[in-house]
Amino acid sequence: MATKKVTPAAAKEPVKKTTEKPAAAKTAKTTKTTAAKPAITEEDIRKKAEEIYQARVAAGTEGTPEGDWIAAEKALNVGRKK
């Protein structure tokens, strides 16, 4: 019976068995796309400003329509600049 000579490098490395999937079994990578957020319209700002106005009047706080408009723009734009 013949014996197989083993080199020191081969003796240290364990044999790794790999199984390859057939080409048909590989799946294509898909990228996740996020839908664009709809633009804020003047009508959206107008409605939000009206809500702010109603809340301000109910609370008895002084203010201006311009201030309500600016507050509405800020409220609608929160978290959109990412």
C-alpha positions, -999 to +999 in steps of 0.1 A: +000+000+000+014+034-010+012+063+014+005+099+003+031+125+013+015+155+030+033+189+029+032+210+061+011+238+044-015+213+032-017+197+066-026+230+083-054+241+059-088+224+063-105+215+031-135+237+024-164+222+005-184+246-015-216+240-034-224+264-062-259+271-072-268+265-108-270+297-129-308+295-131-311+295-093-292+328-088-315+357-080-311+392-093-305+419-068-332+445-066-328+480-053-354+496-031-367+528-045-387+552-025-415+571-040-409+609-043-429+629-018-455+650-035-447+687-036-464+710-011-489+731-029-502+766-021-535+750-012-518+728+014-501+758+030-534+777+029-553+749+048-525+746+074-524+783+079-562+783+085-557+755+111-530+775+128-552+807+127-581+788+143-560+774+170-544+808+176-578+826+179-591+799+202-561+803+225-565+841+224-529+845+211-521+875+190-506+871+156-508+879+119-518+861+088-483+863+075-470+846+107-496+819+103-485+814+067-448+811+076-457+787+105-477+766+081-448+764+056-424+754+084-449+728+097-453+712+063-416+712+055-405+694+087-386+662+077-388+668+040-352+679+034-336+645+036 
